[in-house]
Amino acid sequence: MGQDVSAFSDLSVAVLAGGLGTRLLPVVSDRPKALAEIHGRPFLTYLLEQLSNAGSSRVVLCTGHLGEEIEQTFGKRYRKLQISYSRETRPLGTGGALRLALPYLLSDPVLVMNGDSFCATDLTSLWAWHCNRGSHATMLLAEVPNTERYGAVKIDLDGTVTQFVEKKQGGSGSINAGVYLLSRQVIGSIAEGTVVSLERDVFPTLMKHGLYGYQERGRFLDIGTPE
């Protein structure tokens, strides 16, 4: 039996905003990557707007490098969103940062978002789909014309992830859009205080244990490069 779909507003949300942004240094050297300006606003604003519009009530910003600037920018509230902070003292990777934040994440599952990408999707539809699958782990997939920079994700007819294709193969396809619904069991299984990548270490091991991909056709934006 799946979770209560009506409880989307009760979901804890973790936004992974602690990346060093080394590729962005030529254009964003004085601030965290998540504060890079897009159309005159910090990029993180767009993610907080998306969450607020979907009805989220609380979010934990997982920060690291120059994390105090994110705290100074957003404080404890954005619109109706209550904001908490979990800050790395050293880089732990996406998985390690998420594990560090677990004490602040009260729901099961938890909505997780990368702080350097945006996908135009209905988060409540993703949540409903996840609930109906009774999934431990669901990743949002975006359709892009060229997967070369990202690596592709293959799914079968019911959405089960069957393969991660290496970067540099190119061609159109589905990619990991950096939005996940993960059970507390999955997050809690990550070793504390260690450098762990969700993408490289966690998701490949979940493939044979019910990792699902939810396909989205909406626009995808990644701010990982200066362009």
N, C-alpha and C positions, 0 to 999 in steps of 0.2 A: 504493500500500500504506500502511495506517495505522500508527500508532505501536504499541509494545508496551503493551497494556492493563495488564499486570501491574506496570508501572513507576510506578503512581500515587504510591507513596511517595517516588519520586525526583524528583517535580515540585518545582521551585522555586515558591514562592507569594509574591506581592506583595500586601499589604493597604494600600490607599490611605487613610491616616489623617491627612492633613495639612490637611484643610479648616478654614477659619476658623469655620464654624458661626455666621455672623452672625444667622441667624434664631433661633438658640437662645440668644442673649445674655440675654434676660429670665430664663431658668431655668438656664443653664449659662454663667456669665460667667468662672468662675475655673479652667477646665480645657478641654482639647481636646474637641471634639465626641465623639470616639471613647471618651472616658472618662465620658460622661454615664451616670448610674446608672439602670439598669433592674432593678427588683426587687432593689435593694441591691447590684448588681454592675456594674462598668464594662461598657458595651456591648461593647467589644472582646473581652471574655472569651467572649462567646457565639460569636463568629467563631473564636476560637482553639480553643474546645471542639469546634466543628464540624470544623475541620481535623484536630485530634488524633484525633477519633473516626473520621475517614475514613482515617487512617493516614499523614497527612502527617508529614514528618520535619523540615522547615525552612521558615521564613517570614521574609520581609523586611518590616518595618513602615516604610512610607514616611511620614515625619512632616514637620511644618512648624511651624505656630503652636503654641507651648508643647510642642514635641516632647520636651523633657527630662522632662516629667511622665510621658509614656508610657514612656520608658526607665526612669524610677525605679519605675514601677508594675510593669513586667513583667520587666525585667532581660534576661538572655540565654537564659532557658528558661521554657517553660510546658508542664507535663507532659512529653511526649516531644518537644515541638517545640523546635528550636534557633532562637533569634531573633536576627536582625541588623537594623540600622537604616540607612536612607538618609534623610538630612534635608535638606530644601530650606532655603536661606538666604533665599529670596524665593518667593512663590507662583508655581508653574509650571503649575497646572491638573492634571487627572488624567493627561493624556498626558505632559506635561513631567515630572511626578513619577515616572511609570513609566520614562521614558527615563533619568532620572538614576540610577535603581536598577539599570539593566541589568547593570553589572559584578558585582552581587551575585547575579544570577539565572542559575543555571548550567544549567538544563534547556532543552529545546526540544520542546514549547511551555512557556509559563509560565502558571500559574493566577493570575488577578488578581481581587481582591475589593475592592469599595468598603467603607470602614471605617464607613459610617453607615447600612448597610442589612443585613438578614438575610433569607435565604430558606431555608425548611425543604426541603432537597433532598439527594439522595444524590449527593455530589460524584463518587464513583467511577462512577456511571452516566452522569453528564455527560461524564466523561473517556472512557468507552468509546464513547459516541455520537460524540464529537468524533473519536476515532481511526478509527472506521468510516467517517466522512465524508472522512477525509484533509484536514480543513479547516485553513486558516491562521488562522481567527478564528471562534470560536463564542461567542455570548452566551446566558446563561440568561434565559429569559422567565418572568415570573410573571403569573398571571391575577388581576386585581383588578376589583372591582365598578364603580370609577370611575377612568378614566385621566386625568382633567382635570389633575391636578397633575404628571403624569409625561410625557404624550404616549404614544401607542400604537406598537407595532411589528407590522408585518404580515409574515407568512411564507407561502410557497407549500407545496404538499403534501410536498416533500422537506426542508422546513425552511429553505430559502434566504430570507434577509431581502429583502423587495421594497419596503418603504416604512417611513419614519418619519413618524408623524402628529403634527402640532403639538400642543402643550399646549392646554388649555382647550376641547377638543372634547367631552370627557366620554364617558359610557357605559362599559359593561364592555368588557374587552379585555385584551390582553397588553402588558406593559411590560418595559422593560429592568430586570432585577433586580440589576444591578451585580456580576455574576460572569461572568468571561470566561476562555476559553483562547485565548491569542494566541501566534503563532509569534515567534521572535526576529527574524525578518525584518520583521514588522509593527512590533514595538517599536523596532527599530533604524532604521526609516524615519522615525521622529519626530525632528525637528531638535533637537539638543542645546541646552539653555539657553534655550529659547523657551517661551512660554506656549501650551500646546496642550490642548484638551479632547478626550478620547476620544469623548465623546458627540456633540459638535458638529462636530469637525474630522476625526477619524480614521474613525469607523464609516460615515458617509455616503459617503466615498470608497471604502470597501471593498465597498460593496453589489454592485458589478458584478464583483467579483473573488472571490466565494465567501464571503460573510459569512453564517453560519448562526445560527438561533435554536433553542434547545432548550427545549421547553415544559414547565413545571413547574406542578403544581396545589397545591403546598404553600403554607403560610402565608408571607406577605411582610410584613416590618416595616421601615419607614423612619423614622429618628429626625431627619429634617430640619426638623421643626417642633416647637414646644413641646408641642403636644397629644400 
